[in-house]
Amino acid sequence: MKSRLIVGLAVSAVLFILAARHVNLKDLVSLIKDVNLFYLCASMAFTILAVWLRALRWRFLLPESSGVKTSNLFAATMMGYMGNNLLPLRVGDIARAYIAARRERASTSAFLATVVVERLLDVFTLLLIFGVLFFFIPFPSWLKKGAYMLLGGSLLALALLLWVKAKKEHVGSFIQRIFSFPGKRRLGDLSQSFSEGLKGLEGGWELVVVAFLSIPLWLLYALITYTALRASNLDLPLVASWVVLAFLGIAVSIPSAPGFIGTFQFFSVAALALFAVDEGHAFGFSLIFQFSQFVPITLIGWFLLLREHMVLSDLAAIKQRIKN
């Protein structure tokens, strides 16, 4: 775990330096002072709405979704994303599954399975966006290779999930029979519960609703990006929003520091270079955009965490708590 943390911090540091190497500090300060507050606030408001829409979509991935409250999923998602902003190793993804399951008095591993499915759904959506943009935007070869690697990894993960779903009655006993280490029985029980959370992949109207809700969700993400561009006084076509989203999809899928610092800056600068935006202005945009995402999610997530009678260290300890 320490090695993963060190790698993430190193990647963020290197990419942040590369993104900022040609930035003039005086020009950057001037750009931030001239931020359009109307568009900045709009981007923040749309960010909160996107989390609610994501929680609504998540509900239809859950087994027996009709009994799950969207408000509980919204709160759990906010707290989880806040954890990703402040804690390393993306523990917020596990934390939101744990909090949602606790609120609904359900299995954490079953909820975690739906988080994995949701992540894969987002990756495939981003790759679809990439596929369409490939016909209109001359992406650099290194980014295309990254997209292909992301596709390959996602297909392997999807194949594994489908295998677990198909063999759900035998997964737990298989792990206990094949592996030999302390706690294998606990791991087998968790995997069995995890496979129960994959019932949302069995088809039916729930998957239709999930697919339908993904459309306004990603249109909203494009609008969030567009208002952030306008807040940075960048008057670019709407397609620029989709390009930035596609690049940032790669950024959030590689190891990084909490809050995606460094990766967010590097891939934002790379995306806007395709529209002849100078590195200084693009770097300033990355800070403004990240601010519009970080502040509302962190503040609301922290407030909800306190209402849950938890503190940040409790989120960090959830991973170990699930193992035990």
Residue, then its C-alpha position, 0 to 999 in steps of 0.5 A: m500500500k505504501s508503494r502505491l501511495i509513493v507512486g501516486l505522489a510521484v506521478s502527481a509531482v512529475l505531471f504537475i511540474l510538467a504542466a506548470r513549467h512554462v507558467n508565468l506566476k504574475d499572469l496566473v494570478s491575474l487570470i485567477k483574479d479575472v475569473n467569471l464568478f457567474y460561470l464559476c458558481a454555475s459550474m459548482a451548482f451543476t457539479i452538485l446536481a451531477v452527484w445527485l444524478r449519479a446517485l439516482r443512476w446508482r440506485f438502479l444498479l443495486p439489487e432490489s433498488s426500489g427500496v433504496k433511498t436516493s438521498n442515502l446514495f447521494a450522501a454516501t457519494m458526496m462523502g466518498y468523493m470528499g474522501n477521494n479529494l483528501l485521502p490517498l489510494r481512492v479510499g473514498d470509493i470504498a467508503r461510499a459503498y460502506i456508508a451507503a450499505r450502513r444507511e440501508r442496512a445492507s452488505t457493503s461488498a454487494f454495494l461495492a460491486t455496484v460501485v465497480v460496475e458504475r466505474l466500468l460504465d463510466v470508462f466505457t462511456l468515456l471511451l465512446i466519447f473518445g471514439v467519436l472525437f477521434f474522427f474530428i480531433p487529431f489526438p496525440s499518439w500517446l493519448k490514443k495508446g492510453a485509451y487503448m490500454l484503458l479499454g483493454g483493462s476495462l474489458l478484462a475487468l468486465a470479463l471477470l465481473l461476468w465470470v463472478k456473476a455466472k459462478k456466484e453460487h461457487v465463488g466463495s467455495f472456490i476461493q476457500r478451496i484454491f487459496s491458502f492463507p489466514g482469513k480466506r473464509r472471510l474473503g470467500d464470504l465477501s466475494q459471495s456477497f460481492s457477487e450478489g451485488l452484480k444482480g444489476l447486470e442481469g438485464g431488465w428495465e433497470l439497465v435500460v434506466v441506467a443507460f438512459l440516465s447516463i445520457p443527461l449525466w454526461l451532458l451535464y458533465a460537459l456543461i460543467t466543463y463548459t461553464a468552467l472554461r467560460a469562468s476562465n474566460l476561454d471562449l471555446p466551442l462546446v466540443a472543447s468540453w468533450v475533449v477536456l472530459a476525455f483527457l481527464g478520463i485518462a487522468v483520473s484512472i492513473p495513480s495520483a495524489p489525493g484530489f488528482i492534483g498534477t494529473f488534472q493539470f497535465f491532462s487539462v493543459a494537453a487537452l487545451a493545447l489542441f485548441a491553441v490555448d497557451e500553457g499558462h492560460a490552460f494551467g489557470f483553467s485547470l486550477i479554476f476547474q479543479f476548484s469548482q469541483f473540489v470546494p462544493i464536494t469537499l464542504i458538503g461531504w464534510f458536513l454530511l460526514l459530521r452528521e454521520h458522526m464520523v471524522l476523516s480518519d474513520l473514512a481512512a479506516i474503512k478499508q481495514r474494517i471491511k477486511n476484518 
